[in-house]
Amino acid sequence: ETTELGNKKELKSMPFITYLSGLLTAQMLSDDHLISGVEIHCEEKGRCPSTCHLCRRPGKEQLSPTPVLLEINRVVPLYALIQENDTREAFKGALMSSYWCSGKGDVIEDWCRCDLNAFDENGLPNCSPLPPPVLRLSPNVEPSSTVVSLEWLDVQPAIGTKVSDYVLQHKKVDEYTDTDLYTGESLSFADDLLSGLATSCVAAGRSHGDVPETSLYSVIFKCLEPDGLYKFTLYAVDTRGRHSEMSTVTLRTACPLVDDSKAEEIADKIYNLYNGYTSGKEQQTAYNTLMEVSASMLFRVQHHYNSHYEKFGDFVWRSEDELGPRKAHLILRRLEKVSSHCSTLLRSAYIQSRTETMPYLFCRSEEVRPPGMVWYSILKDTKVTCEEKMVSMLRNTYGESKGR
């Protein structure tokens, strides 16, 4: 407030709370004028300095009044703050189109009606983007030598594109395979996995977790090769036939299972056959025994043989001497199949085997989708029943001492 004294203007101050009271008295802040979702009030924050002339009360250093003019007291869409109806509806439509339809279409109920210029090179509407799913290892199921569980979150938004299927591809990768030309096996989540066509080695399921079951999809592979490098790719398909970008996971399965006690027994047997004069029958028995075991088991037999009997000649030298170069080469070249990672583990002092069981939900669709209708069915609307089963997984544990 200012008052004029002759040619001078004198500035008068008043407490802020008095200013607000004056506005309320003048009905300038009545309920009719307040914007929906916004309230004006005053809070006390901070310490009042002793120099403040509003706080000159001995021993009363109170909290200083600090105004908080605007504070949202509930969640309100931005367009709701506009009072004029036509502007409000136009603003709402523009915001909805921008968020859900890339600004190139209109929101109609829970889908996007694309503008005439919002079509891709294939003639498909593209105003509502199809986000790519993110494939990942299931955190509750550790991969074993033959079992891997993968999962992803549903990418269908509340408004816009409708996901009809997820397509999962997997292949074993090796140095002789051109990974770009060889696509591997392709599985439709809706038509192959939920229908139960692939339940012998691959099945749709759901691992136990905190994510709501309606938004988490999972696939378990049960017949993979040990110590194998695998590449998994996933993409979504919408009801118009569009494909999302791919998500990829590449992993190596755990090393093959090894019965360490059996490997030590075979190492002792081979030493006894090699020891002293070796007849033709004994040579053939040693050759057959070593060719019948797996490559990883042969590696472990070699480890035990050298640990106990290297002073009589190491395993390679004794095999070449007793069996001849040709047969020894046929046996020893199989050791090359063991990866460097597994070779390191197979040199451990002790290897123990254990069996783990994991609870898993195997799911199947209650309805059969007609062939050729994959683009028009919404996956989220599919009725699915799940049954809990236990998945057994054998593992090796490696250590430098027993019990580790």
C-alpha positions as CSV (number, residue, x, y, z in Angstrom):
1,E,0.0,0.0,0.0
2,T,1.2,3.5,-0.7
3,T,0.0,6.8,0.7
4,E,0.7,10.1,-0.8
5,L,2.0,12.9,1.5
6,G,2.3,16.0,-0.7
7,N,4.7,15.1,-3.5
8,K,6.1,12.0,-1.6
9,K,4.8,8.5,-1.6
10,E,5.2,6.5,1.6
11,L,5.4,2.7,1.3
12,K,3.5,0.8,4.1
13,S,4.1,-2.9,4.7
14,M,1.7,-5.5,6.1
15,P,2.1,-9.1,7.1
16,F,1.3,-11.5,4.3
17,I,-1.4,-13.2,6.3
18,T,-3.2,-9.9,6.6
19,Y,-2.9,-9.5,2.8
20,L,-4.6,-12.8,2.2
21,S,-7.3,-12.0,4.7
22,G,-8.0,-8.8,2.8
23,L,-8.4,-10.8,-0.4
24,L,-10.8,-13.2,1.2
25,T,-12.8,-10.3,2.6
26,A,-13.0,-8.8,-0.8
27,Q,-14.2,-12.3,-2.1
28,M,-11.3,-12.3,-4.6
29,L,-10.3,-15.8,-3.4
30,S,-13.8,-17.3,-3.0
31,D,-14.4,-21.0,-3.9
32,D,-15.9,-19.9,-7.2
33,H,-12.7,-18.3,-8.4
34,L,-10.2,-21.0,-7.2
35,I,-8.8,-23.2,-10.0
36,S,-9.6,-26.9,-9.6
37,G,-6.8,-28.8,-7.9
38,V,-5.0,-25.7,-6.6
39,E,-5.1,-24.2,-3.2
40,I,-3.4,-21.2,-1.6
41,H,-2.2,-21.3,2.0
42,C,0.6,-20.1,4.2
43,E,3.1,-22.2,6.1
44,E,5.7,-21.3,8.7
45,K,9.2,-22.3,7.8
46,G,12.7,-21.3,9.0
47,R,13.8,-19.2,11.9
48,C,12.8,-15.6,12.5
49,P,16.0,-13.4,12.7
50,S,16.3,-11.2,15.8
51,T,16.6,-8.1,13.5
52,C,13.1,-8.7,12.0
53,H,10.8,-5.9,13.2
54,L,7.8,-8.4,13.0
55,C,9.4,-10.6,15.7
56,R,10.3,-8.1,18.4
57,R,9.1,-10.1,21.3
58,P,11.7,-11.0,24.0
59,G,12.5,-14.7,24.1
60,K,10.1,-15.4,21.2
61,E,12.3,-16.3,18.2
62,Q,9.4,-18.1,16.4
63,L,9.2,-19.6,13.0
64,S,9.0,-17.0,10.3
65,P,5.9,-16.9,8.1
66,T,6.9,-18.1,4.7
67,P,4.2,-18.1,2.0
68,V,3.5,-21.2,-0.2
69,L,1.4,-19.7,-2.9
70,L,0.6,-22.6,-5.2
71,E,0.5,-26.2,-4.1
72,I,-1.3,-29.0,-6.0
73,N,-3.4,-30.9,-3.5
74,R,-4.4,-33.7,-5.8
75,V,-3.3,-35.1,-9.2
76,V,-5.1,-33.1,-11.9
77,P,-4.4,-33.4,-15.7
78,L,-2.9,-30.2,-17.1
79,Y,-5.9,-29.6,-19.4
80,A,-8.2,-29.6,-16.4
81,L,-6.7,-26.3,-15.2
82,I,-8.2,-24.6,-18.3
83,Q,-11.7,-23.3,-17.6
84,E,-13.1,-22.6,-21.1
85,N,-14.7,-25.8,-22.4
86,D,-13.7,-25.7,-26.1
87,T,-10.1,-24.7,-25.3
88,R,-10.0,-27.4,-22.7
89,E,-11.2,-30.2,-25.0
90,A,-8.8,-29.1,-27.8
91,F,-5.9,-29.0,-25.3
92,K,-6.9,-32.4,-24.0
93,G,-7.0,-33.9,-27.5
94,A,-3.6,-32.4,-28.4
95,L,-2.0,-33.8,-25.2
96,M,-3.5,-37.3,-25.7
97,S,-2.4,-37.4,-29.3
98,S,1.1,-36.2,-28.5
99,Y,1.5,-38.8,-25.7
100,W,-0.1,-41.9,-27.2
101,C,-0.3,-41.3,-31.0
102,S,3.0,-39.4,-31.6
103,G,1.0,-36.3,-32.5
104,K,-0.1,-37.9,-35.7
105,G,-3.6,-39.2,-34.8
106,D,-6.5,-39.0,-32.4
107,V,-7.2,-41.0,-29.3
108,I,-10.5,-42.9,-29.7
109,E,-11.4,-44.8,-26.5
110,D,-8.3,-46.9,-26.1
111,W,-6.8,-46.9,-29.6
112,C,-5.3,-44.4,-32.0
113,R,-6.9,-43.3,-35.2
114,C,-4.0,-42.3,-37.4
115,D,-4.0,-39.3,-39.7
116,L,-4.0,-39.9,-43.4
117,N,-0.2,-39.1,-43.7
118,A,0.8,-41.4,-40.8
119,F,1.5,-44.6,-42.7
120,D,4.8,-46.5,-43.2
121,E,6.3,-47.8,-46.4
122,N,4.3,-51.0,-46.1
123,G,1.0,-49.1,-45.9
124,L,0.5,-49.8,-42.2
125,P,-0.6,-47.1,-39.7
126,N,2.4,-46.0,-37.6
127,C,1.1,-43.2,-35.5
128,S,1.1,-45.4,-32.4
129,P,4.6,-46.7,-31.8
130,L,5.2,-50.4,-31.0
131,P,7.8,-50.4,-28.2
132,P,10.4,-53.3,-28.3
133,P,10.2,-55.8,-25.4
134,V,13.3,-56.2,-23.3
135,L,14.3,-59.9,-23.1
136,R,16.2,-60.9,-19.9
137,L,17.2,-63.9,-17.9
138,S,14.7,-64.8,-15.2
139,P,16.2,-63.7,-11.9
140,N,14.7,-66.6,-10.0
141,V,16.0,-69.4,-12.2
142,E,19.8,-69.6,-12.5
143,P,20.8,-71.2,-15.9
144,S,22.2,-74.7,-15.7
145,S,24.0,-76.8,-18.3
146,T,20.7,-77.6,-20.1
147,V,18.0,-75.3,-18.6
148,V,17.5,-71.6,-19.2
149,S,14.5,-69.4,-18.3
150,L,13.9,-66.1,-20.1
151,E,11.3,-63.4,-19.4
152,W,10.1,-60.0,-20.6
153,L,7.5,-57.4,-19.5
154,D,4.4,-56.8,-21.7
155,V,4.9,-53.7,-23.8
156,Q,1.3,-53.1,-24.7
157,P,0.4,-49.5,-23.6
158,A,-3.0,-48.6,-22.1
159,I,-3.9,-46.6,-25.2
160,G,-2.7,-47.2,-28.7
161,T,-1.1,-50.2,-30.3
162,K,-2.4,-53.7,-29.4
163,V,0.1,-56.6,-29.1
164,S,-1.1,-59.8,-30.7
165,D,2.0,-62.0,-30.3
166,Y,5.7,-62.2,-29.3
167,V,8.0,-64.1,-31.5
168,L,11.1,-65.8,-29.9
169,Q,14.0,-67.1,-32.0
170,H,16.9,-69.1,-30.6
171,K,20.0,-70.7,-32.1
172,K,23.2,-72.3,-31.0
173,V,26.1,-70.2,-32.2
174,D,29.5,-71.6,-33.1
175,E,32.5,-70.5,-35.1
176,Y,31.2,-72.3,-38.2
177,T,27.9,-70.6,-38.3
178,D,27.1,-67.3,-40.1
179,T,24.8,-65.8,-37.4
180,D,23.3,-63.3,-39.8
181,L,22.2,-65.9,-42.3
182,Y,21.1,-68.6,-39.9
183,T,18.0,-67.5,-38.0
184,G,17.6,-70.6,-35.9
185,E,14.2,-71.8,-34.6
186,S,11.3,-69.4,-34.4
187,L,8.5,-69.8,-31.9
188,S,5.2,-67.9,-31.7
189,F,4.4,-67.3,-28.0
190,A,0.6,-67.4,-28.7
191,D,0.4,-70.1,-31.3
192,D,3.2,-72.4,-30.4
193,L,4.0,-72.0,-26.7
194,L,0.6,-71.2,-25.1
195,S,-1.0,-73.9,-27.3
196,G,1.3,-76.5,-25.9
197,L,2.9,-77.6,-29.2
198,A,6.4,-77.1,-27.8
199,T,6.1,-78.4,-24.2
200,S,8.6,-81.2,-24.5
201,C,11.7,-78.9,-24.5
202,V,10.3,-75.4,-24.6
203,A,7.3,-74.2,-22.6
204,A,5.5,-71.0,-21.8
205,G,5.6,-70.3,-18.1
206,R,6.0,-67.8,-15.3
207,S,8.5,-67.7,-12.6
208,H,7.6,-66.7,-9.1
209,G,8.2,-63.0,-8.5
210,D,6.7,-59.6,-7.4
211,V,5.7,-58.5,-10.9
212,P,1.9,-58.8,-11.6
213,E,1.3,-62.0,-13.6
214,T,-0.7,-60.2,-16.3
215,S,2.4,-58.1,-17.4
216,L,5.1,-60.7,-17.3
217,Y,5.7,-63.4,-19.9
218,S,8.3,-66.2,-19.5
219,V,9.7,-69.1,-21.6
220,I,11.8,-72.0,-20.2
221,F,14.2,-74.0,-22.4
222,K,14.9,-77.5,-21.0
223,C,17.0,-79.3,-23.7
224,L,19.9,-77.1,-24.4
225,E,23.5,-78.4,-24.9
226,P,26.0,-78.0,-22.1
227,D,28.8,-75.5,-22.6
228,G,27.0,-74.1,-25.6
229,L,26.8,-70.5,-26.8
230,Y,23.1,-69.5,-27.5
231,K,21.6,-66.4,-29.0
232,F,17.9,-65.5,-28.2
233,T,16.0,-62.7,-29.9
234,L,12.5,-61.5,-29.2
235,Y,10.2,-59.0,-31.0
236,A,6.5,-58.0,-30.6
237,V,3.8,-58.2,-33.3
238,D,0.8,-55.9,-33.2
239,T,-2.7,-56.5,-34.5
240,R,-1.9,-54.7,-37.7
241,G,1.1,-56.9,-38.5
242,R,3.9,-54.5,-37.5
243,H,7.1,-55.9,-35.9
244,S,8.9,-54.1,-33.1
245,E,12.7,-53.9,-32.9
246,M,14.5,-57.0,-31.6
247,S,15.8,-57.6,-28.2
248,T,18.8,-60.0,-27.9
249,V,20.3,-62.1,-25.1
250,T,23.4,-64.1,-25.7
251,L,24.7,-66.6,-23.1
252,R,26.7,-69.7,-22.6
253,T,25.2,-72.6,-20.7
254,A,26.9,-74.1,-17.7
255,C,29.6,-76.7,-18.1
256,P,28.6,-80.4,-18.6
257,L,27.9,-82.4,-15.5
258,V,30.8,-84.5,-14.3
259,D,30.8,-87.4,-11.9
260,D,34.1,-86.8,-10.3
261,S,34.2,-90.1,-8.4
262,K,33.6,-92.0,-11.6
263,A,36.3,-89.9,-13.3
264,E,38.8,-90.9,-10.6
265,E,37.8,-94.5,-10.9
266,I,38.4,-94.4,-14.7
267,A,41.8,-92.8,-14.2
268,D,42.8,-95.6,-11.8
269,K,41.6,-98.2,-14.3
270,I,43.6,-96.6,-17.2
271,Y,46.7,-96.6,-15.0
272,N,46.3,-100.3,-14.2
273,L,45.8,-101.1,-17.9
274,Y,48.9,-99.0,-18.9
275,N,51.1,-100.3,-16.1
276,G,53.6,-103.0,-17.0
277,Y,53.2,-105.2,-20.1
278,T,50.0,-104.1,-22.0
279,S,48.4,-106.8,-24.1
280,G,46.3,-106.0,-27.2
281,K,43.1,-106.8,-25.2
282,E,44.1,-104.3,-22.5
283,Q,45.0,-101.7,-25.1
284,Q,41.6,-102.1,-26.7
285,T,39.8,-101.9,-23.3
286,A,41.6,-98.6,-22.5
287,Y,40.8,-97.2,-25.9
288,N,37.1,-98.2,-25.7
289,T,36.8,-96.8,-22.1
290,L,38.3,-93.4,-23.1
291,M,36.2,-93.1,-26.2
292,E,32.9,-93.8,-24.4
293,V,33.2,-91.0,-21.9
294,S,32.2,-87.4,-22.7
295,A,34.8,-84.8,-23.6
296,S,34.5,-83.0,-20.2
297,M,34.7,-86.4,-18.4
298,L,37.8,-87.3,-20.4
299,F,39.3,-83.9,-19.4
300,R,38.7,-84.8,-15.7
301,V,40.1,-88.3,-16.2
302,Q,43.3,-86.7,-17.5
303,H,43.4,-84.4,-14.5
304,H,43.1,-87.2,-12.0
305,Y,45.6,-89.4,-13.9
306,N,48.2,-86.7,-13.9
307,S,47.5,-85.8,-10.3
308,H,48.2,-89.4,-9.1
309,Y,50.5,-91.0,-11.7
310,E,52.4,-88.3,-13.5
311,K,55.7,-89.6,-12.2
312,F,55.2,-92.7,-14.4
313,G,54.6,-90.4,-17.4
314,D,51.7,-88.0,-18.1
315,F,48.4,-89.0,-19.6
316,V,49.2,-87.8,-23.2
317,W,52.6,-89.5,-23.4
318,R,51.4,-92.8,-21.9
319,S,48.4,-92.9,-24.2
320,E,50.5,-92.3,-27.3
321,D,53.1,-94.9,-26.1
322,E,50.5,-97.6,-25.2
323,L,47.8,-97.1,-27.9
324,G,49.9,-95.7,-30.7
325,P,49.7,-92.2,-32.3
326,R,46.6,-92.8,-34.3
327,K,44.3,-94.0,-31.5
328,A,45.8,-91.6,-29.1
329,H,45.0,-88.7,-31.5
330,L,41.4,-89.8,-31.8
331,I,41.1,-89.7,-28.1
332,L,43.0,-86.5,-27.3
333,R,41.4,-84.4,-30.0
334,R,38.1,-84.7,-28.2
335,L,39.6,-82.5,-25.4
336,E,39.5,-79.6,-27.9
337,K,35.7,-79.6,-27.6
338,V,35.9,-78.3,-24.0
339,S,35.8,-74.5,-23.8
340,S,38.6,-72.6,-22.1
341,H,36.1,-71.6,-19.4
342,C,35.1,-75.2,-18.6
343,S,38.8,-76.3,-18.9
344,T,39.6,-73.9,-16.0
345,L,36.8,-75.2,-13.8
346,L,37.6,-78.9,-14.6
347,R,41.1,-78.3,-13.1
348,S,39.5,-77.6,-9.7
349,A,40.7,-79.8,-6.8
350,Y,37.2,-81.1,-6.1
351,I,34.0,-81.2,-8.0
352,Q,30.7,-82.1,-6.3
353,S,27.3,-82.6,-7.9
354,R,24.0,-81.3,-6.5
355,T,20.4,-81.2,-7.6
356,E,18.2,-78.1,-7.3
357,T,14.4,-77.9,-7.8
358,M,12.8,-74.7,-8.8
359,P,9.0,-73.9,-8.6
360,Y,7.7,-72.8,-12.0
361,L,4.3,-72.0,-13.4
362,F,3.6,-73.7,-16.7
363,C,0.9,-71.8,-18.6
364,R,-1.4,-72.8,-21.5
365,S,-4.1,-71.0,-23.4
366,E,-7.7,-72.0,-22.7
367,E,-8.8,-71.1,-26.2
368,V,-7.6,-72.0,-29.7
369,R,-7.1,-69.0,-32.0
370,P,-8.3,-69.6,-35.6
371,P,-5.4,-69.9,-38.1
372,G,-4.7,-66.7,-40.1
373,M,-6.2,-64.5,-37.3
374,V,-3.0,-63.8,-35.5
375,W,-2.9,-60.1,-36.4
376,Y,-6.4,-59.4,-35.1
377,S,-6.3,-61.2,-31.7
378,I,-5.0,-59.3,-28.7
379,L,-2.7,-61.4,-26.6
380,K,-3.7,-59.7,-23.3
381,D,-7.3,-60.9,-23.9
382,T,-6.3,-64.6,-24.1
383,K,-7.5,-66.7,-21.2
384,V,-4.5,-68.5,-19.7
385,T,-4.4,-71.2,-17.0
386,C,-1.1,-71.9,-15.1
387,E,-0.1,-75.0,-13.2
388,E,2.8,-75.1,-10.7
389,K,5.5,-77.7,-11.3
390,M,9.0,-78.3,-10.1
391,V,11.9,-78.1,-12.5
392,S,14.9,-80.2,-11.5
393,M,18.4,-79.0,-12.4
394,L,21.7,-80.8,-11.8
395,R,24.7,-78.6,-11.1
396,N,28.4,-79.0,-10.4
397,T,30.1,-77.0,-7.7
398,Y,33.8,-76.4,-8.0
399,G,36.3,-75.8,-5.2
400,E,39.8,-76.1,-4.0
401,S,38.8,-78.1,-0.9
402,K,36.0,-80.5,0.0
403,G,32.8,-79.0,1.2
404,R,33.2,-75.7,-0.6
